[in-house]
């Protein structure tokens, strides 16, 4: 039996706890930053704030003490919003041991530093000269459907093949299939950048445009995602797989996508602060990732026209309608 600590009790952390508990063979402890979430799970047997209506197996222990979640865990899953990852990792640092394996399930790019999530993690670990094995979990996976038991396929990436193979073996079950990958850069950037394109895809829906527009955004979106990933050292093939195209298609077209929802509301004319307030604490990672992605792209001289227009809309420099006009009026070029 493996001891697994899940750091984060939002929708994704809860869904992972549920699917791993149903798989069996694990001792699972999940940490919640918020006492009301932990109390709700204990009292009602479900996470009514993030995944209402889905039972959390009673074999999942819930705690608000980070040390309790980390102590004796062999595998630690990070499932917190990207903006909080550094702070949570710093809080974890005193409790980590050299024998633990970390699986990052947070998607995003840190604003200001423009670091990928595993880069943030390693920067924190370096403060104590810790060199823990690390994997990245990403792919097309709405938490609601994973928690409900819908068959799902995702990628686990690590520069160490044995780490990826171990996570694949420990996590795979009747409803969750994992594919190993060695391209950490490509898998992480695919998972982060697709949220930006999903905002644009949602805006086309909010504007009342058709399927042609969404298809164009998805296709050109994967092109600019790939350009940036390759410039950062990732591999083109990764962006054509689960963590790239697979996640992009899901997030741009699925009704459960928070980023698509934000785009739809922007396209209908609502302002970003109002949209986010109505989400009641649920996070649309693409909002923060857009600015960070533009910072990375500018530093490397990579052209990202869709991301640039999404940034302009989020910053209220331009309307979603005018952003679409800007994209359509760009000079012609070869595909």
C-alpha positions in Angstrom: 0.0 0.0 0.0 1.4 3.4 -1.0 0.9 6.4 1.2 -0.2 9.4 -0.9 -0.6 13.0 0.3 -2.7 15.3 -1.8 -1.9 19.0 -1.2 -5.0 20.9 -2.2 -8.7 20.1 -1.8 -10.1 22.0 -4.7 -11.8 20.3 -7.6 -8.7 18.7 -9.1 -7.2 17.6 -5.8 -10.5 16.1 -4.7 -11.1 14.3 -8.0 -7.6 12.7 -7.8 -8.3 11.7 -4.2 -11.5 10.1 -5.3 -10.2 8.2 -8.3 -7.1 6.9 -6.4 -9.2 5.8 -3.4 -11.6 3.9 -5.7 -8.6 2.2 -7.3 -7.6 0.8 -4.0 -4.2 0.0 -2.6 -3.4 3.4 -1.2 -3.5 5.3 2.1 -4.6 8.8 1.1 -4.6 12.0 3.1 -5.8 15.3 1.5 -4.9 18.7 2.8 -7.3 21.6 2.7 -6.2 25.2 3.2 -9.8 26.1 4.2 -11.4 24.6 7.3 -14.9 24.9 5.9 -14.0 22.7 3.0 -12.5 20.1 5.3 -15.5 20.2 7.6 -17.9 19.9 4.7 -16.1 16.8 3.4 -16.1 15.2 6.9 -19.7 16.0 7.6 -21.4 15.4 4.3 -19.0 13.0 2.6 -18.6 15.3 -0.4 -16.8 18.5 -1.4 -19.9 20.6 -1.8 -17.8 23.7 -2.6 -15.9 22.3 -5.6 -17.4 18.9 -6.6 -20.9 18.8 -5.2 -22.9 15.7 -5.6 -19.9 13.3 -5.9 -19.1 11.2 -2.8 -15.6 11.3 -1.4 -14.7 7.8 -0.3 -14.5 7.6 3.5 -11.0 6.1 3.1 -9.7 9.5 2.2 -8.5 11.4 5.3 -8.9 15.1 5.3 -6.8 17.5 7.3 -6.1 21.2 7.6 -2.6 20.5 9.0 0.0 20.5 6.2 2.4 18.4 8.3 -0.1 15.7 8.8 -0.6 15.4 5.0 3.1 15.3 4.3 4.4 13.1 7.1 5.2 9.6 6.0 3.7 10.2 2.5 5.7 8.4 -0.1 4.1 10.4 -3.0 3.0 14.0 -2.7 0.6 15.4 -5.3 0.5 19.2 -5.7 -3.0 20.4 -6.7 -3.2 24.1 -5.7 -3.7 27.2 -7.8 -0.6 28.3 -9.6 -0.5 31.6 -7.8 -0.2 29.8 -4.5 2.2 27.1 -5.4 5.4 28.9 -4.3 3.9 29.8 -0.9 2.6 26.2 -0.3 5.9 24.7 -1.3 7.7 27.0 1.1 5.3 25.9 3.9 5.9 22.2 3.0 9.7 22.6 3.0 10.3 21.8 6.8 8.3 18.6 6.5 9.8 17.1 3.3 12.2 14.2 3.3 14.7 13.0 0.7 12.7 9.7 0.1 9.5 11.4 -1.2 8.4 11.7 -4.8 6.4 14.8 -5.9 3.8 14.8 -8.7 2.9 18.3 -9.8 -0.7 18.6 -11.0 -0.9 22.4 -11.0 -1.1 24.0 -14.4 0.2 27.5 -15.0 3.2 29.8 -15.3 4.2 31.9 -12.4 3.5 35.6 -13.0 6.5 37.9 -12.6 9.2 35.1 -12.7 7.7 33.4 -15.8 8.7 30.0 -14.3 7.0 26.8 -15.0 5.5 25.1 -11.9 8.3 22.5 -11.6 10.9 25.3 -11.9 9.1 27.0 -9.0 9.2 23.8 -7.0 12.9 23.1 -7.6 13.8 26.7 -6.8 12.1 26.3 -3.4 13.7 22.8 -2.8 17.1 24.3 -3.6 16.9 26.4 -0.5 17.4 23.2 1.5 19.5 21.4 -1.1 16.7 18.9 -1.6 16.7 16.9 -4.8 13.4 15.1 -4.9 12.2 13.1 -7.9 9.4 14.9 -9.6 6.7 14.2 -12.2 4.2 16.3 -14.0 0.5 15.2 -14.5 -1.4 16.8 -17.3 -3.9 16.1 -20.0 -7.6 16.4 -20.9 -9.3 15.9 -17.6 -12.2 17.8 -16.2 -12.2 17.2 -12.5 -16.0 16.7 -12.5 -15.7 13.8 -15.0 -12.7 12.3 -13.3 -14.5 12.3 -10.0 -17.6 10.8 -11.5 -15.5 7.9 -12.9 -15.5 8.8 -16.6 -12.7 7.0 -18.5 -9.8 9.5 -18.7 -6.3 9.4 -20.3 -3.6 11.8 -19.2 0.2 12.1 -19.4 2.8 11.7 -16.6 6.1 13.4 -17.5 9.5 13.1 -15.9 13.1 13.4 -17.0 13.6 10.2 -15.0 11.8 7.4 -16.8 11.6 5.3 -13.6 9.7 8.1 -11.9 7.1 8.3 -14.7 6.8 4.5 -14.7 6.2 4.4 -11.0 3.5 7.0 -11.1 1.9 5.3 -14.0 1.8 2.0 -12.1 0.5 3.6 -8.8 -2.2 5.8 -10.4 -3.6 3.8 -13.3 -6.9 2.1 -12.7 -10.2 1.2 -14.3 -11.1 4.8 -15.1 -7.7 6.5 -15.3 -5.1 5.7 -17.9 -1.6 7.2 -17.8 0.9 7.6 -20.6 4.5 8.2 -19.8 6.5 11.1 -21.3 10.0 12.4 -20.9 9.3 16.0 -22.1 8.5 17.9 -18.9 8.8 21.3 -20.6 6.3 20.4 -23.3 3.8 18.8 -21.0 3.9 21.7 -18.5 3.5 24.4 -21.2 0.8 22.5 -23.0 -1.2 22.3 -19.8 -0.7 26.0 -19.0 -1.1 27.6 -22.5 -4.3 25.8 -23.5 -6.1 27.8 -20.8 -5.3 31.0 -22.7 -6.6 29.7 -26.0 -9.7 28.5 -24.2 -10.5 32.0 -23.2 -10.3 33.1 -26.8 -12.5 30.1 -27.9 -15.1 31.0 -25.2 -15.1 34.6 -26.4 -16.1 33.5 -29.9 -19.1 31.7 -28.4 -20.0 34.7 -26.4 -19.8 36.9 -29.5 -22.3 34.5 -31.2 -19.8 33.3 -33.8 -19.9 29.8 -35.2 -17.9 26.5 -35.3 -15.6 27.8 -38.0 -14.2 30.5 -35.6 -13.6 28.0 -32.8 -11.9 25.5 -35.2 -9.6 28.3 -36.5 -8.7 29.3 -32.9 -8.0 25.8 -31.8 -5.8 25.1 -34.9 -3.9 28.3 -34.8 -3.8 28.1 -31.0 -1.9 24.8 -31.0 0.5 26.4 -33.5 1.5 29.2 -31.2 1.5 26.9 -28.2 3.9 24.7 -30.0 6.1 27.6 -31.1 6.6 28.7 -27.5 7.1 25.2 -26.1 9.8 24.4 -28.7 11.5 27.7 -28.0 11.6 26.8 -24.3 13.1 23.4 -25.1 10.0 21.3 -25.4 9.3 18.8 -28.2 6.8 19.4 -31.0 5.4 15.9 -30.7 4.3 16.5 -27.1 2.0 19.3 -28.2 0.3 17.0 -30.6 -0.5 14.6 -27.8 -2.7 14.4 -24.6 -1.0 17.3 -22.8 -1.2 19.6 -25.9 -3.9 19.1 -28.5 -6.0 16.7 -26.3 -6.2 19.2 -23.4 -6.7 22.1 -25.8 -9.7 20.6 -27.6 -11.3 19.7 -24.2 -10.8 23.1 -22.7 -11.9 25.0 -25.8 -15.1 23.0 -26.4 -16.2 21.5 -23.1 -19.0 23.2 -21.1 -17.2 22.4 -17.8 -14.2 24.6 -18.8 -13.8 27.6 -16.4 -11.5 29.3 -18.9 -13.9 28.9 -21.7 -16.6 30.3 -19.4 -14.6 33.4 -18.7 -14.1 33.9 -22.4 -17.9 33.5 -23.1 -18.7 36.1 -20.5 -16.1 38.5 -21.9 -17.5 38.0 -25.4 -21.0 38.8 -24.1 -19.7 42.1 -22.8 -19.2 41.5 -19.1 -16.2 42.9 -17.2 -13.5 40.5 -15.9 -13.9 41.5 -12.1 -17.6 40.7 -12.3 -17.0 37.4 -14.0 -14.4 36.2 -11.5 -16.5 37.4 -8.5 -19.4 35.2 -9.7 -17.1 32.1 -9.8 -17.1 32.1 -6.0 -13.4 31.3 -5.5 -13.1 28.8 -8.4 -9.9 29.5 -10.4 -9.6 30.1 -14.2 -5.9 29.6 -14.5 -5.8 31.2 -18.0 -6.4 34.7 -16.6 -3.1 34.8 -14.8 -1.2 32.6 -17.3 -2.0 34.9 -20.2 0.3 37.7 -18.8 3.0 35.3 -17.9 2.9 33.6 -21.3 3.3 36.9 -23.0 6.3 37.6 -20.8 7.9 34.3 -21.8 7.1 34.9 -25.5 8.5 38.4 -25.5 11.7 37.3 -23.9 12.3 34.6 -26.5 11.0 36.6 -29.5 8.1 34.2 -30.2 5.0 35.5 -31.9 1.7 34.6 -30.2 -1.1 36.7 -31.7 -4.0 34.9 -30.0 -2.4 35.2 -26.6 -1.6 38.8 -27.3 -5.3 39.6 -28.1 -6.5 37.7 -25.0 -4.1 39.8 -22.9 -5.5 43.0 -24.4 -9.1 41.9 -23.7 -8.3 40.8 -20.1 -6.6 44.2 -19.5 -9.7 46.0 -21.0 -7.6 47.7 -23.7 -9.9 46.2 -26.4 -13.2 44.4 -26.7 -13.5 40.8 -27.6 -15.2 41.8 -30.9 -12.3 44.1 -31.8 -9.8 41.5 -30.8 -11.3 39.1 -33.3 -11.1 41.8 -36.0 -7.5 42.3 -35.2 -6.7 38.6 -35.6 -8.6 38.5 -38.9 -6.9 41.6 -40.3 -3.3 40.3 -39.7 -1.2 40.1 -42.9 -1.4 36.9 -44.9 1.2 34.2 -44.4 2.1 30.6 -45.2 0.6 28.0 -42.8 
